[in-house]
Amino acid sequence: MKTRNTPVTTLIKNYTNKKSGKVSEARNEIRRRFDYLDWKDQKKILLSFLDSGKTDRNWAYTKLLDYWDKSFEPKVKELWEQLHEQRCSWAVLRYFPTEYIIQNEDSFTEERDYYFICLRLAMNKDYAIDKSRLSITDYLSVLYHTRRTISYSEAMDCLFDVVQDKCVNGFAFVDIHDFEETARDEVCTPLQFREIRLATYYLNKLECFSAVNDFEDWNEKVRNAIINSPGYTPSIKEQQMALKSGYCDEMLDLTRKCAYHLLDKKYRHPSDSVMFLE
């Protein structure tokens, strides 16, 4: 309890003096208090942690997202250009001038960096979004957050491309959105896929209501196909009744089969390997 009464200036001093023998103790207490300290102390702490080892730098990078100040830019720029650490890129992409991001776009190589680049640069309507570098839901998110629009046909392509991917590559219970909320019976339909739910959320935000409505109609056809399928056996029904949450594997495979059979030909690819459809 002794450190809890130590002035923050002393804690910072003990932390920065690597020979104090109190670095670990000071670090832990600084982290515990950080969110409740004065801004001037928070700035000193963040700069001290940025000058420290990787673990402490990563902690500071995360805090910078909520406690950014222009004065941090030179130090963060120095660290980014020297080390290219992933968490450092978060602050760079969110707060650095767009000119810097444009000039250094090729330096951001982590999987989701391009999504955050688009959130900054696509506000300029002349910026061409490379859709191939984004997941479908990230692409729709970018359109919404950068105040762009989407056509009916492209919206339908987005939805059915997700369905095609899930049918061919498979999905599991973890891919289902809020089972307790959406699954009031034993039948799983594409609208219960997490990615489809998120896609329809953004399409509604983009006011592409007709595409969402037409997809919902198609989804009902899938549901009816499942219910009327020879594969919807008493065994599957019994398994579903026995489960308090989730779907049995047989139900998931039946959903894939019925959904794939109802896809328009344009969404089926010669390379599709769907052995479960035999």
C-alpha positions as CSV (number, residue, x, y, z in Angstrom):
1,M,0.0,0.0,0.0
2,K,3.0,2.3,0.4
3,T,3.2,3.1,-3.3
4,R,-0.4,4.3,-3.3
5,N,0.6,7.3,-1.3
6,T,3.7,8.1,-3.4
7,P,3.4,11.4,-5.3
8,V,3.1,10.9,-9.0
9,T,6.2,13.0,-9.7
10,T,8.2,10.5,-7.5
11,L,6.7,7.6,-9.4
12,I,7.7,9.1,-12.7
13,K,11.2,9.7,-11.4
14,N,11.5,6.2,-10.1
15,Y,10.3,4.8,-13.4
16,T,12.7,6.8,-15.6
17,N,15.7,6.1,-13.3
18,K,16.4,2.5,-14.3
19,K,18.9,2.2,-11.4
20,S,16.3,3.1,-8.8
21,G,15.4,-0.5,-8.1
22,K,11.7,0.7,-8.2
23,V,11.0,0.6,-11.9
24,S,8.5,-2.3,-11.8
25,E,6.8,-1.0,-8.7
26,A,6.5,2.5,-10.2
27,R,5.3,1.2,-13.6
28,N,2.4,-0.8,-12.0
29,E,1.3,2.2,-9.9
30,I,1.5,4.6,-12.8
31,R,-0.7,2.4,-15.0
32,R,-3.2,2.0,-12.2
33,R,-3.5,5.7,-11.7
34,F,-3.0,7.0,-15.2
35,D,-6.6,7.7,-16.3
36,Y,-7.2,9.8,-13.2
37,L,-4.1,12.0,-13.3
38,D,-3.7,15.6,-14.5
39,W,-3.0,16.0,-18.2
40,K,0.5,17.4,-17.6
41,D,1.4,14.2,-15.7
42,Q,-0.2,12.0,-18.3
43,K,1.9,13.6,-21.0
44,K,5.1,13.1,-19.0
45,I,4.2,9.5,-18.5
46,L,3.4,8.8,-22.1
47,L,6.6,10.3,-23.3
48,S,8.6,8.3,-20.7
49,F,6.9,5.1,-21.7
50,L,7.6,5.8,-25.4
51,D,11.2,6.1,-24.5
52,S,11.2,2.7,-22.8
53,G,11.1,-1.0,-23.9
54,K,8.6,-2.6,-26.3
55,T,6.1,-3.6,-23.7
56,D,5.8,-0.1,-22.3
57,R,5.8,1.4,-25.7
58,N,2.9,-0.8,-26.7
59,W,1.0,0.3,-23.6
60,A,1.7,4.0,-24.5
61,Y,0.6,3.5,-28.1
62,T,-2.7,2.2,-26.9
63,K,-3.2,5.1,-24.6
64,L,-2.3,7.6,-27.3
65,L,-5.5,6.7,-29.2
66,D,-7.5,8.4,-26.4
67,Y,-5.0,10.9,-25.1
68,W,-3.5,12.2,-28.4
69,D,-1.8,15.6,-28.5
70,K,0.1,17.1,-31.4
71,S,3.2,17.3,-29.2
72,F,3.5,13.5,-29.5
73,E,3.8,13.6,-33.2
74,P,7.7,14.0,-33.5
75,K,8.4,11.1,-31.1
76,V,5.8,8.8,-32.6
77,K,7.1,9.6,-36.1
78,E,10.6,8.8,-35.0
79,L,9.5,5.5,-33.5
80,W,7.3,4.6,-36.5
81,E,10.0,5.2,-39.0
82,Q,12.6,3.3,-37.0
83,L,10.6,0.3,-35.8
84,H,7.3,0.1,-37.7
85,E,5.6,-1.4,-34.7
86,Q,2.0,-2.4,-35.3
87,R,0.4,-0.5,-32.4
88,C,2.4,2.6,-33.3
89,S,0.7,2.6,-36.7
90,W,-2.7,2.9,-35.1
91,A,-1.9,6.4,-33.8
92,V,-0.1,7.3,-37.1
93,L,-3.1,6.3,-39.2
94,R,-5.6,8.0,-37.0
95,Y,-3.8,11.3,-36.2
96,F,-1.0,12.1,-38.7
97,P,-1.6,14.5,-41.5
98,T,-3.2,12.9,-44.6
99,E,-0.2,14.0,-46.7
100,Y,2.1,11.9,-44.5
101,I,-0.2,8.8,-44.9
102,I,-0.3,9.3,-48.7
103,Q,3.5,9.6,-48.9
104,N,4.0,6.5,-46.7
105,E,1.1,4.4,-47.7
106,D,3.3,1.4,-48.8
107,S,4.8,1.3,-45.3
108,F,1.6,0.2,-43.7
109,T,1.6,-3.5,-44.3
110,E,-0.4,-5.1,-41.5
111,E,-3.5,-6.9,-42.6
112,R,-6.1,-4.3,-41.5
113,D,-3.9,-1.2,-42.1
114,Y,-5.6,-0.5,-45.5
115,Y,-9.0,-0.3,-43.8
116,F,-7.8,2.6,-41.6
117,I,-6.0,4.2,-44.5
118,C,-9.3,4.3,-46.3
119,L,-11.1,5.8,-43.4
120,R,-8.7,8.7,-43.6
121,L,-8.2,9.1,-47.3
122,A,-11.5,8.1,-48.8
123,M,-13.1,11.2,-47.4
124,N,-11.6,12.7,-50.5
125,K,-14.0,11.5,-53.2
126,D,-11.2,11.4,-55.7
127,Y,-9.5,8.7,-53.7
128,A,-10.0,5.3,-55.4
129,I,-10.8,2.5,-52.9
130,D,-9.2,-0.8,-53.8
131,K,-12.1,-3.1,-52.9
132,S,-9.9,-6.2,-53.3
133,R,-7.8,-5.2,-50.2
134,L,-10.8,-5.1,-47.9
135,S,-13.2,-7.6,-46.5
136,I,-16.8,-7.0,-47.7
137,T,-17.9,-5.7,-44.3
138,D,-14.9,-3.4,-44.1
139,Y,-15.6,-2.1,-47.6
140,L,-19.2,-1.3,-46.6
141,S,-18.0,0.3,-43.4
142,V,-15.6,2.5,-45.3
143,L,-18.4,3.6,-47.7
144,Y,-20.6,4.5,-44.8
145,H,-18.0,6.3,-42.7
146,T,-16.7,8.3,-45.6
147,R,-20.2,9.3,-46.8
148,R,-20.1,7.5,-50.0
149,T,-23.0,5.6,-51.8
150,I,-23.5,2.1,-53.2
151,S,-25.7,0.9,-56.0
152,Y,-28.4,-1.7,-55.6
153,S,-26.5,-4.2,-57.8
154,E,-23.2,-3.8,-55.9
155,A,-25.0,-4.1,-52.6
156,M,-26.6,-7.4,-53.8
157,D,-23.2,-8.6,-55.0
158,C,-21.7,-7.9,-51.5
159,L,-24.4,-9.9,-49.7
160,F,-24.3,-12.9,-52.1
161,D,-20.5,-13.0,-52.2
162,V,-20.5,-13.5,-48.4
163,V,-23.1,-16.3,-48.8
164,Q,-21.1,-17.9,-51.5
165,D,-17.9,-17.8,-49.4
166,K,-19.7,-19.3,-46.4
167,C,-21.3,-22.0,-48.4
168,V,-18.1,-23.1,-50.1
169,N,-15.6,-22.6,-47.3
170,G,-17.9,-23.5,-44.4
171,F,-18.9,-21.8,-41.2
172,A,-19.4,-22.8,-37.6
173,F,-21.5,-21.8,-34.7
174,V,-19.1,-18.9,-33.9
175,D,-20.1,-17.4,-37.3
176,I,-23.7,-17.1,-36.2
177,H,-25.0,-13.8,-34.9
178,D,-26.5,-13.7,-31.4
179,F,-28.1,-17.1,-31.4
180,E,-30.4,-16.4,-28.5
181,E,-31.7,-13.2,-30.2
182,T,-32.1,-14.5,-33.8
183,A,-32.7,-18.2,-33.6
184,R,-36.2,-18.8,-32.2
185,D,-36.6,-22.1,-34.0
186,E,-34.3,-24.9,-35.2
187,V,-33.6,-23.5,-38.6
188,C,-30.4,-21.6,-39.4
189,T,-30.5,-19.2,-42.4
190,P,-27.9,-17.0,-44.1
191,L,-29.3,-13.9,-42.3
192,Q,-28.0,-15.4,-39.1
193,F,-24.4,-15.2,-40.4
194,R,-22.4,-12.6,-38.5
195,E,-21.0,-11.1,-41.7
196,I,-24.4,-10.9,-43.3
197,R,-25.9,-9.2,-40.3
198,L,-23.1,-6.7,-40.3
199,A,-23.4,-6.1,-44.1
200,T,-27.1,-5.5,-43.8
201,Y,-26.5,-3.1,-40.9
202,Y,-24.2,-1.0,-43.1
203,L,-26.4,-1.2,-46.1
204,N,-29.3,0.1,-44.1
205,K,-27.0,2.9,-42.9
206,L,-26.2,3.6,-46.6
207,E,-30.0,3.7,-47.2
208,C,-29.8,0.8,-49.6
209,F,-33.1,-0.6,-48.2
210,S,-34.3,-2.2,-51.4
211,A,-31.2,-4.5,-51.5
212,V,-31.7,-5.5,-47.9
213,N,-35.4,-6.2,-48.4
214,D,-34.8,-8.3,-51.5
215,F,-32.1,-10.3,-49.7
216,E,-34.5,-10.9,-46.8
217,D,-37.0,-12.3,-49.3
218,W,-34.3,-14.6,-50.7
219,N,-33.4,-15.6,-47.2
220,E,-37.0,-16.7,-46.6
221,K,-36.8,-18.9,-49.7
222,V,-33.7,-20.6,-48.2
223,R,-35.6,-21.1,-44.9
224,N,-38.5,-22.8,-46.8
225,A,-36.1,-24.9,-48.8
226,I,-34.5,-26.2,-45.6
227,I,-37.8,-27.0,-44.0
228,N,-39.0,-28.8,-47.1
229,S,-35.7,-30.6,-47.7
230,P,-35.4,-34.4,-47.3
231,G,-32.3,-33.6,-45.3
232,Y,-34.4,-31.9,-42.6
233,T,-34.9,-35.2,-40.8
234,P,-36.5,-36.0,-37.5
235,S,-32.9,-36.7,-36.3
236,I,-31.8,-33.1,-37.0
237,K,-35.0,-31.8,-35.3
238,E,-34.3,-33.9,-32.3
239,Q,-30.7,-32.7,-32.1
240,Q,-31.8,-29.0,-32.3
241,M,-34.5,-29.5,-29.6
242,A,-31.8,-31.0,-27.4
243,L,-29.5,-28.0,-27.8
244,K,-30.1,-24.9,-25.6
245,S,-28.0,-22.8,-27.9
246,G,-26.1,-23.3,-31.2
247,Y,-26.7,-25.6,-34.2
248,C,-25.7,-29.1,-34.8
249,D,-23.3,-29.8,-37.7
250,E,-26.0,-31.4,-39.8
251,M,-28.1,-28.2,-39.6
252,L,-25.2,-26.1,-40.6
253,D,-24.4,-28.3,-43.6
254,L,-28.0,-28.3,-44.7
255,T,-28.1,-24.5,-44.6
256,R,-25.0,-24.4,-46.8
257,K,-26.5,-26.8,-49.2
258,C,-29.9,-25.1,-49.6
259,A,-28.4,-21.6,-49.7
260,Y,-25.9,-22.6,-52.4
261,H,-28.6,-24.3,-54.5
262,L,-30.6,-21.0,-54.4
263,L,-27.7,-18.8,-55.4
264,D,-27.9,-17.2,-58.8
265,K,-25.5,-18.7,-61.3
266,K,-23.4,-15.5,-61.3
267,Y,-22.4,-16.2,-57.8
268,R,-21.3,-19.8,-58.4
269,H,-17.7,-20.3,-59.5
270,P,-16.2,-23.3,-61.5
271,S,-13.6,-23.5,-58.8
272,D,-16.2,-24.0,-56.0
273,S,-15.5,-27.2,-54.1
274,V,-18.7,-28.2,-52.5
275,M,-18.5,-31.9,-51.8
276,F,-21.3,-31.6,-49.3
277,L,-23.7,-30.8,-52.2
278,E,-23.4,-34.3,-53.7
